[in-house]
């Protein structure tokens, strides 16, 4: 590393400098690096560490530069370990990746997912795949999914990134956070411990591993370690990778931190966490007793210790609803939805708040969002029926997690609710996935047809990403056959064509039963009997071969 520094910092100096001067300069640089490392470590310790709902704070680099840092660390880390240069992305994929990075920086995570997905498709379509480049793209997309609260897809993308680039730091850490958020504590613990083998200076990973250890002890007892999967042994080459993509040498290894100071900070964090838990439990107890004012005060004290724990905000929103403080309840739900944009409780309780404020259209919209995310929330369906159809004499009770009831709020009927699921044009892959989940759960082929009608067929591969399953393919086929092909055969053909370009299409197709393939054949027969300037019979026959018919 000294040679690299001499080259970069003294290009014009030539080769005639004597060895003593080199040693003097290397020594000075080593001292500067040591001081910088100590300042960095001290800063990490002085900042408030910890994670809630799967998001890092404190030791994590700022999200504004996250996507570019990922790319840089993967490439430079690969060079430091393997000595070879990183493969270059094709120009089109590089442009898409850059656009995705910019969208990520501006907080437009859903749009960034689309760009990274297009870049993945571009690189994979070339045939000569670069494992390193694909790993980076999957890791970047995983970061977007994590920000959206889409932990399942985050884990899938991290798995793919790690298959392509084993022991890459970013995907490991993201997978750990997603698993912890989904309460898969054993898997999260394994990943955090693997991360710490690669870079032991990541304080947030240390904190998370310690916290999960306590959870596992409570869950599994003294033999908790025996129930863990084996922790992989990280190769020496991977241990050389640094968070910033450099390599560890005696010059830039993390300096030893004052043990007493670290213990003091750790104690303060543990005390704050214990106090937070105690206040939250006291608030929950007050809710069960119907003492909502006292409960709201306890939750407010919790927020002084942690502003990102969403449950205390949704709990306080419930208290405010009980106290008829609808505006305050709405503000708490707004805060949660800024952090978790698919939090069902926040949408549900904000809908109740809007109802109390007599903003019925906003209430209807939020109840519909609840049902879009989870069609099985019967309380939301009942509330939606009430808010769209007057029934002044009825007062309904809704059992909450704490055993409490929602307050009675005024009812009005701006319009009658439609029996069919309302579908609007999806703005990103996440919205598209939520709508697909809703129509698939209800088997609403008419709503699925509406979705396909307002969706540009060319965007299907990107919107579906890696979510295509047999049930989804079949409801698409059925919806196109019964509701689209008759009135617009060209649109049905276009959807079939671009559906075949989706990731996992071949796998899903291979798993279809004989009866299910017959349904696909029926749609093609219907299209062959129709006329459209979008396709010829030769086009149709060619596409049938793709569908193995």
C-alpha positions as CSV (number, residue, x, y, z in Angstrom):
1,X,0.0,0.0,0.0
2,X,2.9,2.3,0.7
3,X,3.9,2.0,-3.0
4,X,0.4,2.9,-4.1
5,X,0.4,6.0,-1.9
6,X,3.8,7.0,-3.2
7,X,2.6,6.7,-6.8
8,X,-0.6,8.6,-6.3
9,X,0.9,11.4,-4.1
10,X,4.2,11.9,-5.9
11,X,3.7,11.2,-9.6
12,X,6.0,14.0,-10.6
13,X,8.8,13.1,-8.3
14,X,10.4,10.5,-10.5
15,X,12.3,7.4,-9.4
16,X,15.5,9.2,-8.2
17,X,14.3,9.8,-4.6
18,X,16.4,8.0,-2.0
19,X,15.1,5.3,0.3
20,X,15.3,7.3,3.5
21,X,12.9,10.0,2.1
22,X,10.5,7.2,1.2
23,X,10.5,5.8,4.7
24,X,10.1,9.2,6.2
25,X,7.1,9.9,4.0
26,X,5.5,6.5,4.6
27,X,5.9,7.0,8.4
28,X,4.2,10.4,8.2
29,X,1.3,9.0,6.1
30,X,0.9,6.1,8.5
31,X,0.7,8.5,11.5
32,X,-2.0,10.6,9.6
33,X,-4.0,7.4,8.8
34,X,-3.8,6.3,12.4
35,X,-5.1,9.6,13.6
36,X,-7.9,9.6,11.0
37,X,-8.9,6.0,12.0
38,X,-9.0,7.0,15.7
39,X,-11.2,10.0,14.9
40,X,-13.5,7.8,12.8
41,X,-13.8,5.2,15.6
42,X,-14.5,7.8,18.2
43,X,-17.2,9.3,16.0
44,X,-18.9,6.0,15.5
45,X,-18.9,5.4,19.3
46,X,-20.1,8.9,20.1
47,X,-23.0,8.7,17.7
48,X,-26.2,6.9,18.8
49,X,-25.9,3.3,17.6
50,X,-28.6,0.8,17.2
51,X,-31.2,-0.3,14.7
52,X,-35.0,-0.4,14.6
53,X,-37.1,-2.1,12.0
54,X,-34.1,-3.2,10.1
55,X,-32.4,0.2,9.4
56,X,-28.9,1.1,10.5
57,X,-28.0,4.4,12.1
58,X,-24.8,5.8,13.4
59,X,-22.0,3.8,11.9
60,X,-23.6,3.4,8.5
61,X,-22.5,5.7,5.7
62,X,-25.0,8.4,4.6
63,X,-27.6,7.0,2.3
64,X,-27.1,9.9,-0.1
65,X,-23.9,8.2,-1.3
66,X,-24.9,4.6,-0.6
67,X,-25.3,3.3,-4.1
68,X,-22.1,4.7,-5.5
69,X,-20.2,3.5,-2.4
70,X,-21.5,0.0,-3.0
71,X,-20.2,0.0,-6.5
72,X,-16.9,1.4,-5.4
73,X,-16.4,-1.0,-2.5
74,X,-17.2,-4.1,-4.6
75,X,-14.9,-3.2,-7.4
76,X,-11.9,-2.0,-5.3
77,X,-12.4,-4.9,-2.9
78,X,-12.3,-7.3,-5.7
79,X,-9.0,-5.8,-7.0
80,X,-7.4,-5.9,-3.6
81,X,-8.3,-9.6,-3.1
82,X,-7.8,-11.0,-6.5
83,X,-5.5,-8.5,-8.2
84,X,-7.5,-8.4,-11.4
85,X,-9.4,-5.5,-12.8
86,X,-13.2,-5.2,-12.5
87,X,-15.3,-6.0,-15.6
88,X,-16.9,-2.9,-17.1
89,X,-20.7,-2.6,-17.6
90,X,-22.0,-2.2,-21.1
91,X,-22.8,1.5,-21.8
92,X,-26.6,1.0,-21.6
93,X,-26.4,-0.9,-18.3
94,X,-23.9,1.6,-16.9
95,X,-26.4,4.4,-17.8
96,X,-29.3,2.6,-16.1
97,X,-27.2,1.9,-13.0
98,X,-26.2,5.6,-12.8
99,X,-29.8,6.7,-13.1
100,X,-30.7,4.2,-10.4
101,X,-28.0,5.6,-8.1
102,X,-29.3,9.1,-8.6
103,X,-32.9,8.0,-7.8
104,X,-31.7,6.2,-4.7
105,X,-29.9,9.3,-3.5
106,X,-33.1,11.3,-3.9
107,X,-35.1,8.8,-1.9
108,X,-37.1,7.5,-5.0
109,X,-36.5,3.8,-4.1
110,X,-39.3,2.3,-6.2
111,X,-38.1,4.1,-9.3
112,X,-34.5,3.1,-8.5
113,X,-35.6,-0.6,-8.4
114,X,-36.9,-0.2,-12.0
115,X,-33.6,1.1,-13.2
116,X,-31.5,-1.5,-11.5
117,X,-33.9,-4.2,-12.8
118,X,-33.4,-3.0,-16.3
119,X,-29.7,-2.9,-15.8
120,X,-29.7,-6.5,-14.5
121,X,-31.8,-7.6,-17.5
122,X,-29.4,-5.8,-19.9
123,X,-26.3,-7.5,-18.4
124,X,-27.8,-10.9,-18.1
125,X,-29.1,-10.7,-21.7
126,X,-25.6,-10.4,-23.1
127,X,-24.8,-14.0,-22.2
128,X,-21.3,-13.1,-21.1
129,X,-22.2,-12.2,-17.5
130,X,-19.9,-10.5,-15.2
131,X,-20.5,-11.9,-11.7
132,X,-19.0,-8.8,-10.0
133,X,-21.2,-6.3,-11.9
134,X,-24.4,-8.4,-11.4
135,X,-23.6,-8.8,-7.7
136,X,-23.4,-5.0,-7.4
137,X,-26.7,-4.4,-9.2
138,X,-28.5,-7.0,-7.1
139,X,-27.0,-5.5,-3.9
140,X,-28.1,-2.0,-5.0
141,X,-31.6,-3.3,-5.7
142,X,-31.7,-5.0,-2.3
143,X,-30.9,-1.7,-0.7
144,X,-34.0,-0.2,-2.3
145,X,-36.2,-3.1,-1.2
146,X,-34.9,-2.7,2.3
147,X,-35.8,1.0,2.3
148,X,-39.3,0.1,1.1
149,X,-39.7,-2.4,3.9
150,X,-39.8,-5.2,1.3
151,X,-37.6,-7.6,3.3
152,X,-38.4,-10.8,1.4
153,X,-37.2,-9.4,-2.0
154,X,-34.3,-7.8,-0.2
155,X,-33.2,-11.2,1.0
156,X,-33.6,-12.8,-2.4
157,X,-31.5,-10.2,-4.1
158,X,-28.8,-10.4,-1.3
159,X,-28.7,-14.2,-1.9
160,X,-28.1,-13.6,-5.6
161,X,-25.5,-11.0,-4.9
162,X,-23.7,-13.4,-2.6
163,X,-23.9,-16.3,-5.0
164,X,-22.1,-14.1,-7.5
165,X,-19.7,-12.5,-5.0
166,X,-19.3,-14.6,-1.9
167,X,-18.7,-12.7,1.4
168,X,-19.5,-9.3,-0.1
169,X,-20.0,-7.0,2.9
170,X,-23.0,-4.9,1.8
171,X,-25.3,-7.8,0.8
172,X,-24.4,-9.7,4.0
173,X,-25.3,-6.7,6.2
174,X,-28.5,-6.0,4.3
175,X,-29.6,-9.6,4.5
176,X,-28.9,-9.5,8.3
177,X,-31.1,-6.4,8.7
178,X,-33.9,-7.8,6.6
179,X,-33.9,-11.1,8.5
180,X,-33.9,-9.3,11.9
181,X,-36.8,-7.1,10.7
182,X,-38.7,-10.3,9.9
183,X,-37.7,-11.8,13.3
184,X,-35.5,-14.5,11.7
185,X,-33.0,-14.0,14.5
186,X,-30.9,-17.1,13.9
187,X,-30.2,-16.2,10.3
188,X,-29.6,-12.5,11.2
189,X,-27.1,-13.5,13.9
190,X,-25.2,-15.7,11.5
191,X,-24.9,-12.9,9.0
192,X,-23.9,-10.3,11.6
193,X,-21.2,-12.6,12.9
194,X,-20.0,-13.2,9.3
195,X,-19.8,-9.5,8.7
196,X,-17.7,-9.1,11.9
197,X,-15.2,-11.6,10.6
198,X,-14.8,-9.5,7.5
199,X,-14.6,-6.1,9.4
200,X,-14.8,-6.2,13.2
201,X,-14.9,-2.4,13.4
202,X,-18.5,-2.2,12.3
203,X,-20.1,-1.2,15.6
204,X,-23.7,-1.5,14.4
205,X,-23.1,-5.2,13.6
206,X,-21.5,-5.7,17.0
207,X,-24.6,-4.0,18.7
208,X,-27.0,-6.1,16.6
209,X,-25.2,-9.4,17.4
210,X,-25.3,-8.6,21.1
211,X,-28.9,-7.6,21.0
212,X,-29.9,-10.8,19.1
213,X,-27.9,-12.9,21.5
214,X,-30.1,-11.8,24.4
215,X,-33.2,-12.5,22.3
216,X,-32.0,-16.0,21.4
217,X,-31.2,-16.7,25.0
218,X,-34.7,-15.7,26.0
219,X,-36.1,-17.7,23.1
220,X,-34.1,-20.9,23.2
221,X,-32.5,-20.9,26.7
222,X,-28.9,-21.8,27.6
223,X,-28.5,-24.2,24.7
224,X,-29.3,-21.4,22.1
225,X,-26.0,-21.9,20.3
226,X,-26.8,-25.5,19.6
227,X,-29.8,-24.4,17.6
228,X,-27.8,-22.1,15.3
229,X,-26.8,-23.0,11.8
230,X,-23.0,-23.2,11.4
231,X,-21.3,-19.8,11.1
232,X,-19.3,-19.9,7.8
233,X,-15.5,-19.4,8.1
234,X,-14.6,-16.3,6.0
235,X,-11.6,-16.9,3.7
236,X,-8.5,-14.7,4.4
237,X,-9.0,-13.0,1.0
238,X,-12.5,-11.8,2.0
239,X,-11.2,-10.6,5.3
240,X,-8.9,-8.3,3.5
241,X,-11.9,-6.4,2.1
242,X,-12.6,-3.2,3.9
243,X,-15.9,-1.3,4.1
244,X,-14.5,1.3,1.8
245,X,-13.0,-1.2,-0.7
246,X,-9.4,-1.0,0.5
247,X,-7.3,-3.7,2.1
248,X,-6.2,-4.1,5.6
249,X,-2.6,-3.6,6.4
250,X,-0.7,-2.8,9.5
251,X,-1.1,0.8,8.6
252,X,-4.8,1.1,8.5
253,X,-6.2,-1.6,10.7
254,X,-8.8,-0.1,13.2
255,X,-6.9,1.2,16.2
256,X,-7.8,-0.3,19.6
257,X,-10.5,1.8,21.3
258,X,-10.3,2.8,24.9
259,X,-12.1,-0.2,26.6
260,X,-13.5,1.8,29.5
261,X,-15.0,4.4,27.1
262,X,-16.6,1.6,24.9
263,X,-18.0,-0.1,28.0
264,X,-19.5,3.1,29.2
265,X,-21.2,3.9,25.9
266,X,-22.4,0.3,25.7
267,X,-23.9,0.6,29.2
268,X,-25.6,3.9,28.3
269,X,-27.1,2.3,25.2
270,X,-28.4,-0.7,27.1
271,X,-29.8,1.5,29.8
272,X,-31.7,3.6,27.2
273,X,-33.0,0.4,25.6
274,X,-34.2,-1.0,28.9
275,X,-35.9,2.3,29.7
276,X,-37.6,2.4,26.3
277,X,-38.9,-1.1,26.8
278,X,-40.2,-0.3,30.3
279,X,-42.0,2.8,29.2
280,X,-43.5,1.1,26.2
281,X,-44.8,-1.8,28.4
282,X,-46.3,0.7,30.8
283,X,-48.0,2.4,28.0
284,X,-49.4,-0.9,26.7
285,X,-50.7,-1.7,30.2
286,X,-52.5,1.7,30.4
287,X,-54.2,1.0,27.0
288,X,-55.5,-2.3,28.4
289,X,-56.9,-0.5,31.3
290,X,-58.5,2.1,29.1
291,X,-56.4,5.0,30.5
292,X,-55.5,6.5,27.1
293,X,-54.1,9.8,28.3
294,X,-51.6,8.1,30.6
295,X,-50.7,5.7,27.8
296,X,-50.1,8.5,25.4
297,X,-47.8,10.2,27.8
298,X,-45.7,7.0,28.2
299,X,-45.4,6.6,24.5
300,X,-44.3,10.3,24.2
301,X,-41.5,9.6,26.7
302,X,-40.5,6.6,24.5
303,X,-40.1,8.9,21.6
304,X,-37.6,11.0,23.4
305,X,-35.4,7.9,23.4
306,X,-36.1,6.7,19.9
307,X,-37.9,8.5,17.1
308,X,-37.9,5.6,14.6
309,X,-39.7,2.8,16.5
310,X,-42.9,2.8,14.6
311,X,-45.0,0.8,17.0
312,X,-45.0,3.6,19.7
313,X,-46.4,6.0,17.1
314,X,-49.2,3.7,16.0
315,X,-49.9,3.0,19.6
316,X,-50.1,6.6,20.5
317,X,-52.3,7.2,17.4
318,X,-54.7,4.6,18.9
319,X,-54.8,6.6,22.1
320,X,-55.4,9.8,20.3
321,X,-58.3,8.2,18.4
322,X,-59.8,7.1,21.8
323,X,-59.4,10.7,23.0
324,X,-61.0,12.1,19.8
325,X,-57.8,13.9,19.0
326,X,-58.0,13.0,15.3
327,X,-55.4,15.5,14.0
328,X,-52.8,14.3,16.5
329,X,-53.5,10.7,15.5
330,X,-53.1,11.6,11.8
331,X,-49.7,13.2,12.5
332,X,-48.4,10.1,14.2
333,X,-49.5,7.9,11.3
334,X,-48.0,10.3,8.8
335,X,-44.7,9.9,10.7
336,X,-44.8,6.1,10.5
337,X,-45.6,6.1,6.8
338,X,-42.6,8.2,6.1
339,X,-40.5,5.4,7.6
340,X,-42.5,2.4,6.5
341,X,-44.7,3.2,3.5
342,X,-46.7,0.0,3.8
343,X,-47.4,-0.1,7.5
344,X,-51.0,-1.5,7.7
345,X,-51.7,-0.2,11.2
346,X,-50.7,3.3,10.2
347,X,-52.9,3.3,7.1
348,X,-55.8,1.8,9.1
349,X,-55.6,4.3,12.0
350,X,-55.0,7.3,9.7
351,X,-58.2,6.2,7.9
352,X,-60.0,6.3,11.2
353,X,-58.5,9.7,11.9
354,X,-59.6,11.1,8.5
355,X,-63.1,9.6,9.3
356,X,-63.2,11.5,12.5
357,X,-62.1,14.7,10.8
358,X,-64.9,14.1,8.2
359,X,-62.4,13.9,5.4
360,X,-64.2,10.9,3.9
361,X,-62.5,10.6,0.6
362,X,-59.1,10.5,2.3
363,X,-60.5,7.9,4.7
364,X,-61.8,5.7,1.8
365,X,-58.4,6.0,0.1
366,X,-56.5,4.8,3.2
367,X,-58.9,1.9,3.8
368,X,-58.4,0.8,0.2
369,X,-54.7,1.0,0.7
370,X,-55.0,-1.3,3.7
371,X,-57.0,-3.8,1.6
372,X,-54.5,-3.5,-1.2
373,X,-51.7,-4.5,1.1
374,X,-53.6,-7.2,2.9
375,X,-57.1,-8.1,1.6
376,X,-57.8,-10.2,4.7
377,X,-58.2,-7.2,7.1
378,X,-61.9,-7.6,7.6
379,X,-62.1,-4.6,9.9
380,X,-60.9,-2.3,7.1
381,X,-63.6,-3.8,4.7
382,X,-66.3,-3.2,7.4
383,X,-65.1,0.4,8.0
384,X,-65.0,1.0,4.3
385,X,-68.6,-0.1,4.0
386,X,-69.6,2.2,6.9
387,X,-67.8,5.2,5.6
388,X,-69.3,4.8,2.1
389,X,-72.9,4.0,3.3
390,X,-74.6,5.9,6.2
391,X,-75.7,4.0,9.3
392,X,-75.9,6.5,12.1
393,X,-77.5,4.2,14.6
394,X,-74.8,1.5,14.7
395,X,-71.7,1.6,16.8
396,X,-69.1,-1.0,16.1
397,X,-66.3,-2.4,18.2
398,X,-62.8,-3.4,16.9
399,X,-60.5,-5.5,19.0
400,X,-56.9,-4.2,19.0
401,X,-53.8,-6.0,20.0
402,X,-54.1,-4.5,23.5
403,X,-57.8,-5.5,23.9
404,X,-59.0,-1.9,23.4
405,X,-61.8,-0.6,21.1
406,X,-61.8,2.1,18.6
407,X,-63.9,5.2,19.4
408,X,-67.2,5.8,17.6
409,X,-66.7,8.4,14.9
410,X,-69.3,10.2,12.7
411,X,-70.3,8.4,9.5
412,X,-71.2,9.9,6.1
413,X,-71.7,8.5,2.6
414,X,-69.9,10.4,-0.1
415,X,-70.4,7.4,-2.5
416,X,-71.2,3.7,-2.4
417,X,-68.2,1.4,-2.5
418,X,-67.7,-0.7,-5.6
419,X,-67.7,-4.5,-5.0
420,X,-64.7,-4.9,-7.3
421,X,-61.2,-4.0,-6.3
422,X,-60.3,-0.6,-7.6
423,X,-57.1,-0.6,-9.7
424,X,-55.0,2.4,-10.7
425,X,-51.8,2.5,-12.8
426,X,-48.9,1.4,-10.7
427,X,-46.1,3.9,-10.4
428,X,-43.3,1.4,-9.6
429,X,-42.6,-2.3,-9.1
430,X,-43.5,-2.2,-5.4
431,X,-47.0,-0.8,-6.2
432,X,-47.4,-3.3,-9.0
433,X,-46.5,-6.2,-6.7
434,X,-49.0,-5.1,-4.0
435,X,-51.8,-4.9,-6.6
436,X,-50.9,-8.3,-8.0
437,X,-50.9,-9.8,-4.4
438,X,-54.4,-8.3,-3.8
439,X,-56.0,-9.5,-7.1
440,X,-54.3,-12.9,-6.8
441,X,-55.6,-13.3,-3.2
442,X,-59.1,-12.4,-4.2
443,X,-58.8,-14.2,-7.6
444,X,-60.4,-11.1,-9.1
445,X,-59.7,-11.6,-12.8
446,X,-61.6,-8.5,-13.8
447,X,-59.4,-6.3,-11.6
448,X,-56.4,-8.1,-13.0
449,X,-57.6,-7.2,-16.5
450,X,-58.0,-3.6,-15.5
451,X,-54.4,-3.6,-14.2
452,X,-53.1,-5.1,-17.5
453,X,-55.1,-2.6,-19.5
454,X,-53.5,0.4,-17.7
455,X,-50.0,-1.1,-17.7
456,X,-47.7,-0.7,-20.6
457,X,-46.8,-4.3,-21.7
458,X,-43.2,-3.3,-22.3
459,X,-42.8,-2.6,-18.6
460,X,-43.9,-6.0,-17.5
461,X,-40.5,-7.6,-17.1
462,X,-39.3,-4.8,-14.9
463,X,-42.4,-4.5,-12.9
464,X,-42.5,-8.2,-12.2
465,X,-38.8,-8.3,-11.4
466,X,-38.2,-11.7,-9.8
467,X,-41.8,-12.1,-8.4
468,X,-43.3,-14.2,-11.3
469,X,-45.0,-17.3,-9.9
470,X,-47.3,-20.0,-11.4
471,X,-50.4,-18.5,-9.8
472,X,-49.6,-15.0,-11.1
473,X,-49.0,-16.3,-14.7
474,X,-52.3,-18.2,-14.6
475,X,-54.4,-15.2,-13.5
476,X,-52.7,-13.1,-16.2
477,X,-53.6,-15.7,-18.8
478,X,-57.2,-16.0,-17.5
479,X,-57.7,-12.3,-17.3
480,X,-56.4,-11.8,-20.8
481,X,-58.6,-14.5,-22.2
482,X,-61.9,-13.5,-20.5
483,X,-61.6,-9.7,-20.4
484,X,-58.9,-8.4,-22.9
485,X,-58.4,-10.6,-25.9
486,X,-62.0,-10.1,-27.1
487,X,-61.9,-6.3,-27.2
488,X,-58.2,-5.7,-27.8
489,X,-56.4,-8.8,-29.1
490,X,-53.3,-6.7,-29.9
491,X,-52.9,-5.7,-26.3
492,X,-53.3,-9.3,-25.2
493,X,-50.6,-10.4,-27.6
494,X,-48.2,-7.7,-26.4
495,X,-48.7,-8.8,-22.8
496,X,-48.0,-12.4,-23.7
497,X,-44.9,-11.4,-25.6
498,X,-43.4,-9.3,-22.8
499,X,-44.5,-11.7,-20.1
500,X,-42.2,-14.2,-21.8
501,X,-39.3,-11.8,-21.2
502,X,-39.8,-11.7,-17.4
503,X,-37.3,-13.2,-15.0
504,X,-38.2,-16.8,-13.9
505,X,-40.6,-17.2,-16.9
506,X,-38.9,-20.4,-18.1
507,X,-38.9,-21.9,-14.6
508,X,-42.6,-21.1,-14.0
509,X,-43.6,-22.4,-17.5
510,X,-41.8,-25.7,-16.8
511,X,-43.9,-26.2,-13.6
512,X,-47.3,-25.7,-15.2
513,X,-49.6,-28.7,-15.2
514,X,-51.2,-30.1,-18.4
515,X,-54.6,-28.4,-17.6
516,X,-52.8,-25.1,-16.9
517,X,-51.0,-25.4,-20.3
518,X,-54.4,-26.0,-21.9
519,X,-55.6,-22.7,-20.6
520,X,-52.6,-21.0,-22.2
521,X,-53.4,-22.8,-25.5
522,X,-57.0,-21.5,-25.3
523,X,-55.8,-17.9,-25.2
524,X,-53.6,-18.5,-28.2
525,X,-56.5,-20.1,-30.1
526,X,-58.6,-17.1,-29.3
527,X,-55.9,-14.7,-30.6
528,X,-55.5,-16.8,-33.8
529,X,-59.2,-16.3,-34.6
530,X,-58.9,-12.5,-34.1
531,X,-57.3,-9.9,-36.3
532,X,-54.9,-7.2,-35.2
533,X,-52.2,-5.0,-36.7
534,X,-50.1,-5.8,-33.6
535,X,-49.2,-9.3,-34.8
536,X,-49.4,-11.8,-37.7
537,X,-50.2,-15.5,-37.6
538,X,-46.5,-16.1,-38.0
539,X,-45.8,-13.9,-34.9
540,X,-48.3,-15.9,-33.0
541,X,-46.9,-19.3,-34.0
542,X,-43.4,-18.1,-33.1
543,X,-44.6,-17.0,-29.6
544,X,-46.4,-20.3,-29.1
545,X,-43.1,-22.0,-29.4
546,X,-41.7,-19.8,-26.7
547,X,-44.7,-20.9,-24.5
548,X,-43.8,-24.5,-25.5
549,X,-47.2,-25.1,-27.1
